[in-house]
């Protein structure tokens, strides 16, 4: 079983920035892909960003140019740098890791991001 621990959420004013982290309990060196989803109150969980093992990245349109997904194999960690935050970015953010194409997604516990003045 893989454990994922998220951190970095919090309250930030519009236009501010935050960096989310997600640490895995096993090596991510040969991981298939990893990424972030979010769920706002009363809404379905939605895709935010994805990064493959070879470094290809995909972002949902609403965060392009404002969010950056990255990883550190030495720390078995995934990051989401968020800039120019908007109230619409308010949600619980979940990281996931998938170690093989046919494997299940392993999920973090979620971290709250609130963008408000």
Backbone as CSV, one residue per row, in Angstrom:
resi,resn,N_x,N_y,N_z,CA_x,CA_y,CA_z,C_x,C_y,C_z
1,UNK,0.836,-1.189,0.000,0.000,0.000,0.000,0.877,1.247,0.000
2,UNK,0.444,2.243,-0.717,1.192,3.491,-0.824,0.485,4.560,-0.010
3,UNK,1.237,5.287,0.773,0.701,6.400,1.542,1.146,7.709,0.918
4,UNK,0.215,8.632,0.782,0.512,9.966,0.259,0.143,10.989,1.319
5,UNK,1.038,11.917,1.571,0.798,12.951,2.570,0.907,14.315,1.909
6,UNK,-0.190,15.057,1.972,-0.234,16.387,1.372,0.016,17.466,2.408
7,UNK,0.524,18.598,1.927,0.703,19.756,2.793,0.736,21.013,1.944
8,UNK,0.621,22.159,2.599,0.794,23.427,1.905,-0.454,24.242,1.677
9,UNK,-1.616,23.698,1.994,-2.833,24.473,1.797,-2.953,25.589,2.818
10,UNK,-3.964,26.429,2.613,-4.185,27.509,3.564,-5.074,28.585,2.997
11,UNK,-5.102,29.693,3.705,-5.893,30.860,3.308,-4.972,31.885,2.659
12,UNK,-5.372,32.372,1.490,-4.556,33.346,0.776,-5.477,34.367,0.123
13,UNK,-4.991,35.570,-0.018,-5.781,36.626,-0.660,-5.748,36.465,-2.173
14,UNK,-6.755,36.969,-2.840,-6.729,36.930,-4.317,-5.447,37.570,-4.848
15,UNK,-4.872,36.918,-5.846,-3.604,37.371,-6.395,-2.392,36.786,-5.717
16,UNK,-2.614,36.082,-4.623,-1.508,35.486,-3.880,-1.061,34.161,-4.461
17,UNK,-0.139,33.506,-3.753,0.411,32.245,-4.235,0.530,31.240,-3.103
18,UNK,0.522,29.979,-3.476,0.718,28.866,-2.554,1.411,27.749,-3.310
19,UNK,2.124,26.922,-2.568,2.708,25.715,-3.149,2.237,24.511,-2.352
20,UNK,1.606,23.585,-3.038,1.161,22.335,-2.421,2.226,21.256,-2.632
21,UNK,2.349,20.391,-1.648,3.291,19.277,-1.732,2.564,17.970,-1.460
22,UNK,3.076,16.917,-2.046,2.507,15.580,-1.847,3.662,14.596,-1.826
23,UNK,3.876,13.960,-0.687,4.999,13.045,-0.520,4.503,11.610,-0.508
24,UNK,5.162,10.767,-1.294,4.786,9.356,-1.391,5.686,8.491,-0.513
25,UNK,5.153,7.357,-0.087,5.897,6.461,0.797,6.756,5.454,0.024
26,UNK,6.773,5.550,-1.292,7.620,4.692,-2.106,8.227,5.507,-3.232
27,UNK,9.207,4.939,-3.887,9.908,5.632,-4.953,8.972,5.953,-6.116
28,UNK,9.144,7.154,-6.662,8.363,7.571,-7.830,9.222,7.599,-9.086
29,UNK,10.393,6.976,-9.000,11.344,7.036,-10.119,10.728,6.508,-11.407
30,UNK,9.998,5.417,-11.344,9.434,4.812,-12.555,7.916,4.960,-12.611
31,UNK,7.428,6.007,-12.017,5.983,6.204,-11.952,5.390,6.420,-13.335
32,UNK,4.163,6.048,-13.521,3.481,6.224,-14.802,3.016,7.674,-14.956
33,UNK,2.229,8.154,-14.021,1.881,9.568,-14.015,1.420,9.982,-12.614
34,UNK,1.273,11.270,-12.428,0.881,11.837,-11.134,0.252,13.196,-11.386
35,UNK,-0.546,13.647,-10.446,-1.185,14.920,-10.688,-2.054,15.390,-9.553
36,UNK,-2.884,16.369,-9.904,-3.735,17.024,-8.921,-5.161,17.159,-9.439
37,UNK,-6.106,16.952,-8.543,-7.509,17.242,-8.762,-7.950,18.196,-7.643
38,UNK,-9.113,18.791,-7.826,-9.672,19.617,-6.772,-11.181,19.475,-6.733
39,UNK,-11.740,19.764,-5.573,-13.186,19.687,-5.403,-13.668,20.878,-4.590
40,UNK,-14.469,21.703,-5.249,-15.049,22.860,-4.580,-16.366,22.451,-3.923
41,UNK,-16.818,23.204,-2.932,-18.075,22.861,-2.255,-19.233,22.747,-3.236
42,UNK,-19.962,21.650,-3.166,-21.124,21.459,-4.015,-20.823,21.083,-5.458
43,UNK,-19.541,20.859,-5.756,-19.158,20.528,-7.134,-18.449,19.186,-7.183
44,UNK,-18.377,18.637,-8.385,-17.661,17.388,-8.573,-16.154,17.632,-8.569
45,UNK,-15.421,16.581,-8.252,-13.970,16.678,-8.308,-13.557,16.904,-9.754
46,UNK,-12.629,17.831,-9.984,-12.203,18.143,-11.338,-10.684,18.049,-11.474
47,UNK,-10.259,17.717,-12.680,-8.842,17.614,-13.003,-8.200,18.996,-12.980
48,UNK,-6.973,19.067,-12.449,-6.220,20.319,-12.430,-4.962,20.213,-13.283
49,UNK,-4.114,19.231,-12.989,-2.842,19.115,-13.700,-2.328,17.693,-13.585
50,UNK,-1.487,17.331,-14.581,-0.939,15.981,-14.638,0.489,16.056,-15.154
51,UNK,1.311,15.143,-14.644,2.703,15.077,-15.091,3.070,13.616,-15.293
52,UNK,3.660,13.292,-16.435,4.045,11.911,-16.700,5.483,11.672,-16.238
53,UNK,5.900,10.432,-16.317,7.234,10.065,-15.866,8.331,10.696,-16.715
54,UNK,8.000,11.058,-17.955,9.012,11.684,-18.824,8.888,13.200,-18.817
55,UNK,8.045,13.722,-17.943,7.986,15.160,-17.753,6.941,15.900,-18.561
56,UNK,6.136,15.185,-19.315,5.060,15.862,-20.038,4.004,16.342,-19.047
57,UNK,3.477,17.535,-19.298,2.492,18.109,-18.383,1.224,18.514,-19.129
58,UNK,0.125,18.439,-18.426,-1.183,18.847,-18.948,-1.885,19.631,-17.850
59,UNK,-2.538,20.713,-18.245,-3.265,21.549,-17.291,-4.687,21.779,-17.776
60,UNK,-5.603,21.907,-16.847,-6.930,22.351,-17.234,-6.838,23.817,-17.638
61,UNK,-7.705,24.237,-18.550,-7.586,25.579,-19.135,-7.600,26.693,-18.092
62,UNK,-8.378,26.527,-17.056,-8.552,27.614,-16.100,-7.304,27.917,-15.267
63,UNK,-6.320,27.022,-15.262,-5.113,27.255,-14.471,-3.868,27.426,-15.330
64,UNK,-3.984,27.293,-16.629,-2.828,27.438,-17.514,-2.206,28.817,-17.341
65,UNK,-0.884,28.812,-17.216,-0.171,30.071,-17.036,-0.123,30.554,-15.596
66,UNK,-0.890,29.920,-14.712,-0.895,30.332,-13.300,-0.380,29.223,-12.375
67,UNK,-0.575,27.976,-12.750,-0.146,26.834,-11.934,0.986,26.101,-12.634
68,UNK,1.900,25.549,-11.853,2.992,24.743,-12.381,3.105,23.462,-11.573
69,UNK,3.076,22.332,-12.271,3.233,21.035,-11.619,4.676,20.577,-11.808
70,UNK,5.259,20.041,-10.745,6.633,19.564,-10.807,6.805,18.412,-9.823
71,UNK,7.950,17.746,-9.924,8.206,16.626,-9.025,9.684,16.545,-8.690
72,UNK,9.990,15.830,-7.636,11.366,15.624,-7.186,11.514,14.148,-6.847
73,UNK,12.188,13.410,-7.737,12.323,11.962,-7.519,13.094,11.645,-6.243
74,UNK,14.067,12.476,-5.904,14.890,12.218,-4.720,14.065,12.289,-3.434
75,UNK,13.011,13.095,-3.476,12.156,13.256,-2.304,10.831,12.510,-2.454
76,UNK,10.656,11.820,-3.575,9.383,11.124,-3.846,8.210,12.079,-3.685
77,UNK,8.365,13.268,-4.236,7.383,14.320,-3.984,6.854,14.949,-5.261
78,UNK,5.642,15.399,-5.172,4.949,16.112,-6.243,4.558,17.478,-5.707
79,UNK,4.627,18.492,-6.573,4.317,19.848,-6.147,3.321,20.497,-7.103
80,UNK,2.620,21.470,-6.582,1.771,22.314,-7.411,1.986,23.748,-6.954
81,UNK,2.685,24.512,-7.779,2.896,25.924,-7.500,1.730,26.696,-8.099
82,UNK,1.090,27.490,-7.266,-0.106,28.218,-7.697,0.128,29.709,-7.522
83,UNK,-0.039,30.462,-8.606,0.161,31.903,-8.605,-1.127,32.591,-9.053
84,UNK,-1.197,33.879,-8.796,-2.363,34.681,-9.214,-3.668,33.982,-8.852
85,UNK,-3.749,33.543,-7.622,-4.907,32.776,-7.193,-6.178,33.610,-7.211
86,UNK,-7.278,32.921,-7.548,-8.581,33.559,-7.646,-9.549,32.879,-6.673
87,UNK,-10.606,33.562,-6.290,-11.600,32.914,-5.420,-12.127,31.600,-6.011
88,UNK,-12.218,31.513,-7.332,-12.689,30.274,-7.968,-11.723,29.106,-7.788
89,UNK,-10.512,29.380,-7.339,-9.559,28.304,-7.064,-9.796,27.667,-5.697
90,UNK,-10.690,28.225,-4.920,-10.993,27.678,-3.599,-11.550,26.267,-3.729
91,UNK,-10.894,25.322,-3.059,-11.293,23.922,-3.150,-10.397,23.087,-2.234
92,UNK,-10.772,21.836,-2.087,-9.859,20.862,-1.489,-9.074,20.245,-2.643
93,UNK,-7.768,20.268,-2.523,-6.886,19.768,-3.571,-6.367,18.378,-3.187
94,UNK,-6.447,17.460,-4.149,-6.025,16.074,-3.937,-4.925,15.710,-4.923
95,UNK,-3.861,15.128,-4.417,-2.833,14.603,-5.311,-3.121,13.131,-5.581
96,UNK,-2.601,12.654,-6.690,-2.672,11.222,-6.982,-1.371,10.777,-7.624
97,UNK,-1.076,9.502,-7.442,0.046,8.857,-8.101,-0.464,7.563,-8.736
98,UNK,0.025,7.266,-9.920,-0.287,5.999,-10.569,1.025,5.388,-11.034
99,UNK,1.338,4.188,-10.553,2.664,3.626,-10.756,2.770,2.770,-12.014
100,UNK,1.639,2.424,-12.589,1.625,1.687,-13.857,0.323,2.023,-14.559
101,UNK,0.346,1.864,-15.879,-0.828,2.235,-16.665,-2.081,1.471,-16.228
102,UNK,-1.894,0.254,-15.768,-3.034,-0.568,-15.368,-3.283,-0.525,-13.871
103,UNK,-2.524,0.294,-13.162,-2.644,0.355,-11.705,-3.761,1.310,-11.317
104,UNK,-4.155,1.257,-10.079,-5.124,2.204,-9.544,-4.432,3.515,-9.231
105,UNK,-5.228,4.566,-9.062,-4.711,5.832,-8.561,-4.649,5.769,-7.034
106,UNK,-3.537,6.199,-6.492,-3.412,6.369,-5.043,-3.606,7.849,-4.738
107,UNK,-4.423,8.147,-3.733,-4.825,9.531,-3.464,-4.294,10.040,-2.128
108,UNK,-3.987,11.329,-2.113,-3.674,11.983,-0.861,-4.943,12.287,-0.086
109,UNK,-4.764,12.796,1.119,-5.908,13.023,2.002,-6.642,14.325,1.698
110,UNK,-6.041,15.157,0.859,-6.657,16.433,0.515,-6.142,17.554,1.400
111,UNK,-5.996,18.733,0.791,-5.591,19.920,1.534,-6.442,21.102,1.079
112,UNK,-6.933,21.868,2.027,-7.844,22.964,1.726,-7.090,24.191,1.266
113,UNK,-7.538,24.748,0.159,-7.035,26.033,-0.335,-8.223,26.995,-0.374
114,UNK,-8.098,28.103,0.322,-9.150,29.105,0.356,-8.579,30.430,-0.116
115,UNK,-9.188,30.977,-1.161,-8.751,32.256,-1.709,-9.840,33.279,-1.406
116,UNK,-9.517,34.192,-0.507,-10.524,35.147,-0.051,-9.847,36.369,0.543
117,UNK,-10.493,37.515,0.387,-9.998,38.738,0.999,-10.641,38.956,2.359
